[in-house]
Amino acid sequence: MIRRRLPEWFILLLPAIIVIATVVLIPLIFSLYSSFTPYKLTRPSTLWTWIGTANYEKILSDGKFWAAFGRTVLFLTVVLNVELVLGLGIALLMNKVTWGQRTLRTIIMFPMMFSPILVGFQFKFIFNDNIGLVNNVLQSLGYNVALPWLVDGKLAMFSIMFAEVWMSTSIFAILILAGLFAMPRDPLEAAKVDGCTPWQSFRHITLPFLMPFIFIAMTIRSLDVARAYDIVQIMTGGGPARRTELLWTLMSRTGYVDARMGLANAMGYVSILLSIVFTIYFFRKLSAARAELGMAG
Amino acid sequence: MQMDNNLAHRNRTHRNRKHVLKVLHFTALFITMAIICIPGLWIVLNSFRPTVEIMAKPPVWNPTFTLEHYRAMFGGAGQGGVPVLSYFRNSLIVSVTSTAIAVLIGMSGGYAFARYRFKGKSSYFVGLMLFRAVPGVALSLPLFIVFARVGIIDTHFGLILAYVAMNVPFTIWLTDGFFRQIPKELHEAAEIDGCTRWQAFWKVEFPVAKSGVASAAIFAFLTSWNEFALASQLTRSVGSKTMPVGLLDFTAEFTINWGGMCALAVLMIIPALILTFLVQKHLISGLTFGGVKG
């Protein structure tokens, strides 16, 4: 008998734990510590001054921070809901297609291959008020306007949301479509025989079956909601006059431009908490939906 | 007779309605596809247009074809270009290496979750996932300081390390779902036939789970290939900058070289496009199996 000190599962998990601990956990602990100091990159000695929760108090009493926080939550809520509805719509449309479905599915996956920063540049170009596609088309159609897409606060917010939705709807569409493919036909036909309207059978048969697929998409999305940072950073940089400032752009501005790492790390922790809340919420929903369908394992 | 007429009429309206629905369906589908395709096509199109034309006011709708931007891009730094080939090489090295390592580590982790029972399994699992949820920007601040201390900032190694850590959780999630699909009897039978557990894994279980591993690899590759928030802080020089960071080279303080940027964008999308086409089928099944049944 071989002497075994560690269980096999632990040995198998060990590489993953080591990598994550060194690359994510240690920096996070460091940043947790530095969020309690007035650390500035330009003055390294400030790392050793303990100021307690002053950074957090400063953030929590800062109107700019709360504006960015509220905007981030609003942004995520709007964007995720729109993506879900559009994704569901696209999947239902594609499910009805009888020819060329493979090609359409490939096209749908197109935005998934784009780098978020590329999406940012792409829409910065398209929404450019002078040479952008949107304004050019509007002008060629005879509307003599040059809408300041990225300069006006509200329009800029819309443009950013549009870019984000363009990039991420396909995840919902693809997963919901896969759900539609996996759906058994019999209940739908039985419902038709029993005289259900299409809406009723969608509401009471199709949608409940799709729920786990929707939650996977939501969970995958919630893992990287912060990708929106790349888009916003490129398209507006948080401007004009902070009208599109999200938590992430505010944080990177505080950290890299103002070099106030301690303060930025405190904000970082708030944003990490936000991501964690989102992720746990959807993981819960996912396992509940799985259990309902008897797929738990 | 009257009834017949009525019936025919009803049939006709029914058919008309069906026809209208079909047209609506087609239109909706067409508009959706257009919205998905046009931004990308616009980028490709503009990479072949001379700068004068891109900036033209009023817009020029019939494009002229030129390879100007590609020539400048590959011509090297001398012509006001950007060292694109170095960026491409850096991206390739970093993405491929980090994907390979992440898949190996993730596979072993996923196997542990799928095959062993241990205390606190689900909390380990969710805990690992949470590390993936840490926003890149929030991580980049402390990682930048730590990497600078260790002296691996601006190296391939540092970036690879960061990407491996970023990709491992999701890889575990996907492969776990796939290994669960495989009946336990399979490797038990192999072991009875005289394989070790290790051999049984590679000869029996791995081939079955291949498509899950493929989809995990694609996701890891795309994440590393497209990542910006970390790369922009952890790389400085031509020797380690990746393409997403390189895109910024086309921006000056007030102007952007749109044509050049579009050309680099095309270069960036092509490998991702080819890879995704190759494993398209696995990608979808990977996501759904990994997630739903896992």
Interface residues (C-beta under 8 A of the other chain):
Chain A: P7 E8 W9 F10 L12 L13 P15 A16 V19 I20 T22 V23 V24 L25 I26 P27 L28 F30 S31 S34 L41 G89 I90 L93 M94 K96 V97 L104 R105 T106 I107 I108 M109 F110 P111 M112 M113 F114 S115 P116 I117 L118 F121 Q122 F123 K124 F125 I126 N130 I131 L133 N136 Q139 S140 W166 S170 I174 L175 A178 G179 A182 P212 F213 I216 T219 I220 S222 L223 D224 V225 A226 R227 Y229 D230 W248 M251 S252 G255 Y256 M261 A264 N265 G268 Y269 S271 I272 S275 I276 F278 T279 I280 F283 L286 R290 M295 G297
Chain B: H25 A28 L29 T32 M33 I35 I36 C37 I38 P39 G40 W42 I43 N46 I54 M55 A56 K57 P58 P59 W61 L104 I105 G106 S108 G109 Y111 A112 F113 R115 Y116 F118 Y124 V126 L128 M129 L130 F131 R132 A133 V134 P135 G136 V137 A138 L139 S140 L141 P142 L143 I145 V146 L161 A162 V164 A165 V168 P169 F170 I172 R180 L222 W225 N226 E227 F228 A229 Q233 M243 P244 L247 I256 W258 M261 C262 A265 M268 I269 A272 L273 T276 F277 Q280 L283 I284 S285 L287 T288 G291 V292 K293 G294
